[in-house]
Amino acid sequence: MLERREIQEPVVIQAARFDYQPVHATGHAVLPYAELEGMIRAARVVITHGGPGSIMAVLAAGKAPVVVPRDPRYGEHVDDHQVRFCTWFSQRRPIRLVTDVTSLPRVLREVGNRDGVPLYIGPSPEVICQLAEIIQPRRLG
């Protein structure tokens, strides 16, 4: 797993459903869209789920997103439409597709590191769970 010390920049997470409070990241349940757009533009790396709207928002900001589609194998969706869409879309647009979340740390290492620029983690609970060792979450309640 990617170690926390490898990320030398702020980490921001936006996810509508939080069951813990991040320790080494800033978490938001919901952000106004204009603020979210600004964070995407400022981010060096944007990790998002496989929804077309989220992917297009990142591409519109001139970024190539790291896309982790929600996967029904983990109870994240009712079917594999995000996996299928992202596989198709990755052959047409510059996205970094991650269909095996265990490869996410390697992809983040390949993207590289740069101090002082926020890393935005998109609204994807599965990504947040896989990054648990990075952000060292503290369980609530």
Secondary structure, 3 states (H helix, E strand, C coil): CCCHHHCCCCEEEECCCCCEECCCCEEECCCCHHHHHHHHHHCCEEEECCCHHHHHHHHHCCCCCEECCCCHHHCCCCCCHHHHHHHHHHCCCCCEECCCHHHHHHHHHHHCCCCCCCEEECCCHHHHHHCHHHHCCEECC
